[in-house]
């Protein structure tokens, strides 16, 4: 898991290099705190830099710090936020079951800015 910013990506590149040395398999990169601003690296640039595919993109969510402070997982605290929905999709993919979004989630994803 990394952010689309240079310092985080440099650390991620080092972690990937180490994982390869010790034969730890990697399924892909999860980008979090994605804002889709022009100062962020593009998905293509990140995949080229890290020599790895992006498995998921999680948008930045202003509700995350509040959910952490309250001790409530974001997916319960703001279950229809784009970040929550994308976390649920990622979790379904990781366990091999997938996640089927409901009508309200589809609407939220349709109108998100990611």
Buried (B, 14 or more C-beta within 10 A) or exposed (E): EBBBEEEBBEEBBEBBEEEEEEEEEEEEBBBBBBBBEEEBBEBEEBBEBBEBEBBBBBBBBEBBEEBEEEEEBBBEBBBEBBBBBBBBBBBBBEEEEEBEBEEEBEEBBEEBEE
